[in-house]
């Protein structure tokens, strides 16, 4: 089995202690469900650092068969320079603006920048190897 796949795991948040008047805690998502939701999202946010400061960039993405997050960027972009070999985060979600329900999935892992061919206009590909996948459902009272 591929090392990336063996290292991948899903963290399910434990139930939160309830107080009188609280609604049910937000249930975690298992790995299969989290990846299924990611596959249908199409747009997410990559979180990385530039000069020790956090940066967040909305990006289009897709998943490879092993759950790796694939991004496309210009070969010399700030993103490509900043993330190569670094541990970064990726998050995608779907939230209903009216009632706050939905889901969110975060993938943490090491990024690898794959340089494009020398053809004009060729794009670099960034792959985030999933080392930790955390998913949860959102409820209207989520904090």
N, C-alpha and C positions, 0 to 999 in steps of 0.2 A: 504494500500500500504506500502511496506517496507520503513523504514526510509532512508536507503541508496539511494533508488531510488528517494524519494521525495527531498533529499538534492542535488541530482545531477543536474547540470545545464551546459549549454554550453555558452561560451562567444564568440560572433562573433565580430571580430575586426571591428570597424567603418571604413568607407571609408577614405582614406588618401587624403589630399588636393593634387591636381595635379598641376604640373608646366608644362610649354610648353616643349614638347618632352618626357614627362613621358608616360609610358604605363599604362594600367588600374591597379587599386589597386588589391591586392590579396583578393579574397572573402573568408569570413569565412565559416566554415562547420557547419551544424546543428548537433544536438546530434546523431540522427539516422545515418547520413552519417559518422560522425566521428567514431562511434562504429563499423560500417560496415567495414571501412578501417582498424581499429585496428584488427578486427577478422581475416583479411587475412594476416597480417604482420608476426606474429610468433616470431620475434626477436625485442627487443626494448632495452631501457636503463633505469635503475632505478637510481634515483638521491637522495642521502641521505647524512647525515653528520656523520663523525667519529671524535670525539674529536674536535668539532666545525669547522672542515674542510670539504669542499664538496668532495663527492666521487661519481663517475659515473661508473656503471657496466653494460656491455651488458648482457642481459638475454633472454632466451626463455620464453614465457608466453602464456597464454590463457585468455579469458574473460569468466566470469560466466554469467548466464542469466540476472543478474541485472547490467551488465557493470563493475563489479569489476574485477580488474586485478589480476590474479593468477600467482604466481611464485613458483618454487620449489627450495629448497636449503638444504644443510646439516643442521641438527638440531642445531649444535653448531657453525655455521659459523659466521663470522664477520657481514655479512648482516643480519642474523636472530637476532643477539644481538643488532645491531644498529637501526633497524627499528621498533621493536615491540612497538606499541603505538604512534609512531612518525608520523608527517605529512611529507610525502615524495612526490616526483614527479616521473612520469613515462612518457617516450616519445618514440614514434615509428614513423617512416616515410618511405617514398618510394620516392627516388629522382633519376631522370634520370641523370647520370653522364655527358652525352653529352650536354644537354641543360638546366639543372637545374630545370626542371619542376617536379612537384610531389605534395606531401602533407605531413603534419606533424600533429600529434595529441599529446597533453600533457594531462595527467590525474594527478590531485592533490588530495590527500586524506590521511586519516589515515591508517596506516598499522597494520594488526593483524597477528601475527605468530601463526599458528595452529601446535602444537607439534604432531609429528607422534606417531604411536604405538611403543612399545618397540622392535619390530622385527628388526633384523640386516638389515642394509641397507635402512631402512625406511627414507623417506625424510620429512622435514617440509614444510608446505605450507604457503606462505605469501599472504594475500589478501589485496589489496589496495582498500578501499571503495571510489568510485568516488564522491568527493565533488565539483570539478570543472573540466570540460572537455573543452579544447580549441583546436580547429582544424582550419587549414587553407590550402588553395591551395598555392603551390609555383609557382612562375613564374620566367623566366630566369633572370629578373632584381631584384629579391628579395634581400633585405639587411638583 
